[in-house]
Amino acid sequence: MSFPNKFPPKTTKAISNPPSKLLVFYAKLGNKSKGQLLAIDKKSSALDGTFQALSGIKPNQKEKARGPIPSQQVTKIPHYIVHTRDIFLSKKGIEGAFFKITPFNIPVGTSSRSDFGIHADRNVPGTAGCIGIKDGANWENFKRLMDDYAKAGINSVPLIVSYHR
């Protein structure tokens, strides 16, 4: 038995280019929220890379310029987006490549948080809410991976943020 197609073709098509890569930042919520940033190939379920990382210097996800990047549980957005092309920032604590995270401004409770990115964790350990890659070798590997993604035509990668206590 066959059923007639009652839907217009564009509603029955799959997404033409679903993201094949995924970044996941998973950390213990607390002082400097230390954890890992995982780069996952969704097609093969393999890890493209794991990087020791941290976010914030205080455990409160709603605290501007001190708390870690808010999780999807707090923001109610399905995921962030990390751009695979870096920009150079001379700001103290970043001083170099910066991979922008969007959306730029996230409502968190009655306030908002903004200006997130992934960068090397320079000077004093901890960030103002960005994801900081902890050591030079990990940072160089992460930059190479983002460059490989960009060269493969991947302009952005979804990012999931999750914390445990």
N, C-alpha and C positions, 0 to 999 in steps of 0.2 A: 504494500500500500504506500502510495506517495502522497505527500501533502503539498499543496501549492505554496509557493513562496509569497507570503503576505507582506513582507518587509521590503522597503526599497533597498537596492544593492548596497548603498553606502553604510547602512546600519548593520549589515550582516558580515562585512569584511573585517578581518583581523587588523590590528594596528599594523601599518605598513612596515615600520622599522622599530619594533620594541627594543628598549635598551638591552644590550647583551652583557653589560657590566654593571656591577653594584658595589658601592662602598658601604661598609658598616663600621661605625665607631661604637665600641662596646666597652664600658668602663665602670669601675666602682665609683658611685656617687660619694664624694667626700673631698677632702683636701687635695686639690689639684686634679681630681677625677682621673686617675691613672688607668689606662687600659690599652686597647689595641685598635688600630684601624685596619680592617680587612678589605682587600680588593678581590672581588669574586667574579669569575666568568660564569654567568648564569646558564649558558648553553651547555658547558661541560661539567658544571658544578665544581670546578677546580678553583683553587686559590691562585690568583695572579701575584699576590704579595701580602705580607703581614708586617705591620709597622708599630713599634712601641710609640704610644701617643698619650696626650693628656689634654684637658680642657679646663680653663678657669683656674681660679685660686681659692674660691669659696664653693661650698656645696649647693647654694641656693640658685637654681636655674633661672629664677626671675630677677636676680641681682645684676644690674647693668655693669658692664666693664670689669666684672669680677667673677661672676658665676659661669659655669660651663655652658656650652651650647645646649639649648633646650632640646629635650627628646621629643619624638612624635607624640608621646603620651601627653606632654604639656602643651605643645603647639597646636595639636589637632590637624596638622598638615600630613599628607601621606608620606612625604619625603622631601629632603632638600635636593638641590642640584649643585654639583661641583663642576666648574668649568675646567677643561683639560689644558687650556692655554694659560700660563701664569702671567701675572703682571709684576713689575718690580716696585717694591715699596721701601723707602729709606727710613721708615718709622722705627724708632728704637724698640727692640724686642722682636722685630720681624726682619728688618735689614736684608732684603733679598726677595726671592721668588715668593709669590702669594697666589694661591689658587682660590679664586672667589667662590663663595657659597651663596646661592640665591634660594628663596627670596631674600632680598636685602633687609627688609624690616619685618619682624615676626611679632604679632601680638602675643603677649604672655600675661595672662591674668588682666589686671587693670593697666598695665604698662606695655612696653615693647622692648625688643632687643634687636640689634642690627650690626652690620659690618662684619659678618663672619667670613672666615676663610681657613685654609689649611696652609701652615707655614712651618719653618724650622723653629723649634723652641730655643730661642736665643737668650742670652744673659741669665737672669734668675728663673728657675723652673716655674712654669705656669704661664697661662695666657689670660687675656681679657675676654675670654669666651670663645676664641677660635680653637681649632684643633691644632696642637703643636706636635710635630714629629720630634722625638727626643734626642736622637744623636745624628751626627753628620753622615755616617754610612747609610742609615735608614732613610734620611732625608734625600740623599743623592739617588737611592733606589726608587723612592717615591716619585721624584721628579722625572727620572727615566721612564717609569711606568706611565705617567701622565703624558709624556712626550710620545711614547709608543701608541697610546690610545689616540692622541691627536693625529698622528701620522696615519693611523688606520681609519680616519674620518669620524672618530667619536669625539664630538665637541663638548659633551657633558655627560656626567655619570650621576645616577641617583645616589643619595646618601641617606642611610637610616642611622639614627642616633638612639642608643638604648643604654640605660644605667641599671645597675643592681646595687644593693646595699651591703 
